[in-house]
Amino acid sequence: MEHGGNVGWRLVVHLAARIHDHDRRTVFQSLRPCARGCHQPAATKVRPVSLLEIRDLHVTYHSSRGTVPAVRGVTLSLEPGQTIGVAGESGCGKSTLAQAILRLLHPSTELTGEIVLRGEDVLSMRWGRLRAVRWTGASIVFQGAMHVLNPAHRIGQQIAEPILLHEKVSGGEADRRVLELLDQVGLPSWRAENHPHELSGGQLQRVMIAMALACNPELIIADEATTALDVMVQAQVLRLLARLVRDRNVGMIMISHDLSVLSDNCDRVAVMYAGKVVEMGAAHDVFADPRHPYTEALASAFPVVGDRQARGRPRGLAGDPPDPSDLPTGCTFHPRCPIAVEPCRTTEPPLLTLNHAQGDQRDSSCLVAQAGDPIRPAPATEPTRVTELEECAP
């Protein structure tokens, strides 16, 4: 038995010698001698693959004015069945981040870092593979449906297009799938024969959601999917998105200016400023107890219902977002920050995890918060509440 075991070992050595050095090391590491002299693969612990992992992503536009860094070092992850919100002012890089995930930006745009979708790096994909991943692996619901849909084609034709392109089914099967999708988003089947101008804003957003679901993607990116919709229609669309995440176990990235929408519909929220994530954590905790002065300013911009003081003196954030092509030194928020200290003007703070007694994990890039100091003074008095009758009084 020992002799047979030695012969088997020499055979393994002979075969391994013909393999590339890197692969040869892998082979020998995976071999473990057994009691009889034979060799069996060693048990390896497989690390679960996240649905989406973005690591140190940088997106830079090139223009006649020079380079414009739109996204600077963003890192986040998403699991199936989760929703992560992205908040921030216009120009902070939210939509650029969304389009970078599927490489929908202009060819001259420079992207560095990693965007790993189900174990595959999107940035290193060849064109054929990238084309196959769009719609089937991940899809996007763009803001402004009227500007995205083709006004010359019927709704049913536009929903069927990705199905026919990616799944190679018959026209009859595609039509059947279109009717199923319209039913899932709450539209009657006869709407498939309509053109975009014949539908309302809320109905158009439902059509965009149906298109995003056409090829059963694992990831949906909703870029301002409820912008410009009235409150009732917005609530219907949000309930629809939440149901789809729950029933289909998809992951969703929800981009919005409305913090209340993100707080109510997301598991986690990433707040962006000047191309970087400045705070990230559980959605409710981020807005109820901010750990960055920019998040605090965004949350305070929404008045409290029944608070007479907030109604009379609405709070806002002074100044404008910085020009991405000419960012301030140090912390990019320090020119607008009410609690900035001297190091904020020279030191660009990293995004670090803060440890709290209550155990909630929060990431913040504020030097004051990282030092353990409060980012807002405690209110001197409780806000004055008024009744509904007083609220309606002139």
Beta strands, then each sheet from edge to edge (+ up, - down):
strand 1: 31-33
strand 2: 39-41
strand 3: 52-63
strand 4: 66-78
strand 5: 83-87
strand 6: 110-117
strand 7: 120-121
strand 8: 138-141
strand 9: 219-223
strand 10: 251-255
strand 11: 268-273
strand 12: 276-282
strand 13: 352-354
strand 14: 362-364
sheet 1: 1+ 2-
sheet 2: 4+ 3- 6+ 7-
sheet 3: 8+ 9+ 10+ 5+ 11+ 12- 14+ 13-
end
